[in-house]
Amino acid sequence: MLGRLFFGVGYESRESWVKKTLAFSSMENKIEISRAIHIALIKCVDLDGDGICSWTEFAAFVMPLGVSEHDAKAAFAIVDTNKNGVIDEMEFAEAISRYYLDTEPNPFENVFGVWAKRTPDNHFLNAKLARIFDMQDRRKIGKVEARDFVAWGRKCAQFANVKFTDEMSQRWKNAWAAFYGKGYEGKRDWVKKMLEFGNMENNIVIGKAIIVSLFKCVDLDGDGVCTWTEFAAFVMPLGIDEEDAKKAFEIIDLDGKGTIDDMEFAEACAHYYFDPKRSAYENFYGVWEWDKKPPNLGRQKATGDDFQDNKGKRESTSSNAQTAVSGESSCCAIQ
């Protein structure tokens, strides 16, 4: 019965449901009509049938959607407008109605748990970041750990037919610490932190200083330049074919000398991670055809798996985008 009130059979997808909800929001007296509808929802939330929603009942309502207890408590305080420690049916219906129908930001946007405001989606930059995360998530577990970088380094050495030493292993661990560290909880969180870093002033300059740690991994013989063989050994284990790897190498080799120095490498890599607009540097990790679709960034709290959400990306915490890790700066890691 409740599902019929909120969804019914008159829609075919999320897009059509959103369209119908937006159409409803243009009706006269929409809030009053919506309040009457949402009375039905509090009858589900009011587990003991006493006509009010306690904190325990509210937590039981929102936390199964993926909302943390901390955020649920903040939401409860917002909905409890008279601050008497419980939510009556009119407070509940008012808050839910405002969540669905208000067109301007206000506290009721947090009814289903606090979510952080963010800048408008840049699907291209999100897609670039999601792409490299997926390439480096060698075990497909939704996280990139130091062992994944070490395994990548071992493949590089094998490709170039050189011995993979303990010193090389440490370089790859340092590079992992610079790009990932321990300060993220999954692909969505990592992309968020990289975007935050990208919004910093002088992000390219800072990024280049960090990326030098990765160049030290690519420069297998330590001569200060990256040859075609070394670059191929770097990107082809990620699934890039030789033709696309060569095109990427030519893009990065700005002076056309046939080798890539540390500054050329760092410049190109930094632009891959932080450029919000399309450029040749989007092919740093091999030629890439963007399909112009929003990337799948994994599970999203409370509202489903798609990164694109009408109420924005829900996140309960935020952190600094830059910190020191193992003596080096990091785009993502937090101490």
Disulfide bonds with the S-S distance in Angstrom:
none
